[in-house]
Amino acid sequence: MGSQFEELYLEEALLQFRKLKEQADKALAQASSDDFFATLDPESNSLAVLVKHVGGNLRSRWTDFLTTDGEKPDRDRDGEFEIRTGDTQASLLARWETGWQRAFDTIGHLKPEDLSKTVLIRHEPHTIVQAITRSFGHTAGHVGQITQLAKHLRWQEWKTLSIPRGKSEEFNTRMSERFGSR
């Protein structure tokens, strides 16, 4: 693996994490304050819980990434799935932003030579590539849940986050005109 490939990988990892956050933020922006705390049934997570959990997970995984276990001793993972006194929409969104910023800052500062290092997540060794992939997959799953729940709750007012139904051919034509065929 050459340095150029490693640099491209790190750039792409950061880009894809940013795209995940953008999608989630656009979904959350469509939800009302009441929607934020709503659950579909007693076993379902609300947008608030998902935001709390993702924020907590990202903070834990990406804080002191190269030097400490990704499961920080001060993390209360079980508590991330409960709405407690003091858990306001503003406080949970601040936690969300902190977690994402920690991920962006850490990934953005990784160097190609870091990819050969090993980190721990719950005492289990991971290569840096494995840790990035694990975090991305976990986060992407929850971003999908956030998007689906927000869409369900706002169904009549929902504005699509991707290509609208029935518009794929039109989109593909625009992309072909923009980038040409290869």
C-alpha positions, 0 to 999 in steps of 0.5 A: 500500500503506497502513501498516495493510496493511504492519503486518498483512503483517509480523505475518502473516509472523512468525506463519507463521514461528513456525508453521513452527518449531512444526511442525518442533519437534513433529516433531523431538520425536518422533524418537529420538537415533538417528533424528536422525542417520539417513539413508534412503540415502547421498544423503539428508539426516538430521534433523541435517543439515536442522537444521544447514542451516536454522539456518545459513541463517536465521542468515545471512539474518536477521543484520544483515538490512537492512545486509549481504548475506544470504549472510554471509562466515562461512557454510559452506553446504556444511559444513551438509550434512556431519556433522562432529566436534563436531556433536552433537544438542545443538550442532545444536539450539542452532544451530537455535534461534539461527537461528530466534531471529534470524529472529523478532527481525529480522522482529519489529523490521521497520517498515512503512517497511522494506518499501520497502527493498532487501536483497541475497542473494548479491549479488542485490537483493530487496525486503523482501517478496521476501526474506521470501517467499524465506526462508519458502519455503525454510524451509517446504520443509525443515520439510516434509522434517523432518516427512516424515523424522521421520514415516517414522522413527517411523511406528509411534509417530507422532502426527499434527501436523495433522488425523488421517486420517478426522477432517476432517469432525469437525474442520470441524464443531468449527471451524464451531461455534467460528467460525460460517459466513461 
